[in-house]
Amino acid sequence: MAVKDYFEMFPEDWELCKLDIDYQRQNLKNDFAGLEGTNALKRALFAIPEKLSAMIGKKLTEEERRLFTQKENARWFADEFPQFKITKNV
């Protein structure tokens, strides 16, 4: 629901975010979006605009926010909302 609300409330912000995501996709070091200077375990799966992050954070409990950062949940978000995905392979 927060993603849908974000698109409706902040279309200009979303347009800027899309440009940033496209730039990151075009400049991947590899298909797994490995972050330079780190091992394969550290990588950028997706980009969440600050406003959307705040909207999601307000809807989640503290425990849910902690779970959101876990690998399997981050992968779910990247698959569920591919418009935010940076990496080609999750």
C-alpha positions in Angstrom: 0.0 0.0 0.0 2.8 2.4 0.8 4.3 1.9 -2.7 1.0 2.6 -4.3 0.6 5.7 -2.2 4.1 6.9 -2.9 3.5 6.7 -6.7 0.3 8.7 -6.4 1.5 11.3 -3.9 5.1 11.9 -5.2 5.1 11.4 -9.0 8.0 13.9 -9.5 10.1 12.3 -6.8 9.5 8.9 -8.5 10.6 10.2 -11.9 13.9 11.4 -10.3 14.3 8.0 -8.6 13.8 6.2 -11.9 16.6 8.2 -13.4 18.9 7.2 -10.5 18.0 3.5 -10.7 18.5 3.5 -14.5 21.9 5.1 -14.0 22.9 2.5 -11.4 21.6 -0.4 -13.7 23.7 0.9 -16.6 26.8 1.1 -14.4 26.7 -2.3 -12.7 30.1 -4.0 -12.2 28.4 -7.3 -12.6 24.9 -8.9 -12.9 24.7 -9.2 -9.2 25.3 -5.5 -8.5 28.3 -6.1 -6.3 29.4 -3.0 -4.5 32.9 -1.9 -5.4 35.5 -2.7 -2.7 33.3 -5.4 -1.1 32.7 -9.1 -1.4 29.7 -10.6 -3.2 27.7 -10.6 0.1 27.4 -6.8 0.0 25.4 -5.6 -3.0 22.7 -3.2 -3.9 19.5 -5.1 -4.6 17.2 -2.1 -4.9 16.9 1.6 -4.3 14.1 3.0 -2.1 13.5 6.7 -2.2 13.7 8.5 1.1 10.0 9.4 1.1 8.9 5.9 0.4 11.3 4.5 3.0 9.7 6.8 5.6 6.2 5.8 4.5 7.1 2.1 4.8 8.7 2.7 8.2 5.6 4.3 9.6 3.5 1.3 8.6 5.8 -1.3 10.2 6.5 -2.1 13.8 10.1 -2.0 15.0 10.3 -5.8 14.7 8.9 -5.7 11.1 11.4 -2.9 10.2 14.2 -5.2 11.4 12.9 -8.1 9.4 12.6 -5.9 6.3 16.4 -5.7 6.2 17.0 -9.4 6.3 18.2 -11.0 3.0 15.1 -13.1 2.2 12.7 -10.1 2.8 15.0 -7.7 0.8 14.8 -10.3 -2.1 11.0 -10.4 -1.8 10.8 -6.6 -2.1 13.1 -6.6 -5.1 11.0 -9.3 -6.8 7.7 -7.9 -5.8 8.6 -4.3 -6.9 11.0 -4.8 -9.8 10.8 -1.1 -10.7 13.1 -0.4 -7.7 15.5 -3.3 -8.5 19.0 -2.4 -9.4 20.6 -5.9 -9.8 19.7 -8.2 -12.6 20.0 -11.3 -10.4 18.5 -11.3 -6.9 
